Amino acid sequence: MRMGQAIQRGRCSRPLSAARPMFLLFVVFLNLIGSSGAWNGEVPRRPRGFPARAECGADVDMDIFIDPLCPDCKAAWPTVKRLLNVYSTEELSIHIQLLPLPFHHYSYYACQATVAAARLNSSAVFPWLQTIFRYQDYFSTEATFAETTESVLERLVGLAPHAGLDTKQFSSAFYDSEVDLDTRLAFKYSCSRGMMGTPSFLVNGVEAGSGDWSIKEWKELLDPLMRRKGDSQYV
Ligand SMILES: *[C@@H]1O[C@H](CO)[C@@H](O)[C@H](O)[C@H]1NC(C)=O
């Protein structure tokens, strides 16, 4: 079932052939977690994820599971931004969740950099993702194949000014062990929600939509969910 969903169009889940054994291990890992459905970590202090904008108890909550190095996530990004323009903060809240996919070999580090950006300035997550999407091709598995990890990470951290961040501060946040731990937790959280492809969407807690949906398709789903004046808060 899950495998079937993972190969839907508009999802970044196509494994590279060389990475297939790793992908299969990942699937086994997900099944182990998925079979219990349990979250074994501590209860988070706040809902997990990076809010796209100030929160104020919106009608509809959307979680978007993203891998910064996933081309399908890059392709879906303009639509995500448009959703934020179409719907007000009272109507739609969006949380970005991170799901590094192992067949994009530098994804974990790209996620770690996203957590580092959030650590420095919570408003920097969107500009940071925008930046990493823009330079995504330079961090693909193919582009980095013959390069040392040190060199790739130096280039990654060097993107900081594009997101309005100070390179030195960003570098020390990136290499902070707590940022590493939080990135692991972000990955585990996405696994606990049964996610294995990106972009994936939860709308009010259930899987819906697709990375290749147009604004029109999103509006057809979301508009009827928006509360009208006088509606009960509990239906
Ligand atoms: C945080 O990031 C936002 C968006 O890039 C920027 O407008 C704001 O000035 C930053 N705040 C600080 C304290 O750097």
The ligand as a Tripos MOL2 file, in Angstrom:
@<TRIPOS>MOLECULE
LIG
   14    14     1     0     0
SMALL
NO_CHARGES

@<TRIPOS>ATOM
      1 C1         15.0550   36.9350   10.6430 C.3       1 LIG1
      2 O1         14.7990   36.6130    9.2880 O.3       1 LIG1
      3 C2         13.8670   37.4710    8.6470 C.3       1 LIG1
      4 C3         13.5960   36.8970    7.2480 C.3       1 LIG1
      5 O2         14.7780   36.7110    6.5250 O.3       1 LIG1
      6 C4         14.4020   38.8910    8.6290 C.3       1 LIG1
      7 O3         13.4610   39.7690    8.0230 O.3       1 LIG1
      8 C5         14.7010   39.3390   10.0550 C.3       1 LIG1
      9 O4         15.3130   40.6100   10.0430 O.3       1 LIG1
     10 C6         15.6260   38.3490   10.7510 C.3       1 LIG1
     11 N1         15.7790   38.7060   12.1410 N.am      1 LIG1
     12 C7         16.9560   38.7880   12.7300 C.2       1 LIG1
     13 C8         16.9330   39.1380   14.1830 C.3       1 LIG1
     14 O5         18.0050   38.6130   12.1290 O.2       1 LIG1
@<TRIPOS>BOND
     1     1     2 1
     2     1    10 1
     3     2     3 1
     4     3     4 1
     5     3     6 1
     6     4     5 1
     7     6     7 1
     8     6     8 1
     9     8     9 1
    10     8    10 1
    11    10    11 1
    12    11    12 1
    13    12    13 1
    14    12    14 2
@<TRIPOS>SUBSTRUCTURE
     1 LIG1         1 GROUP 0 **** ****
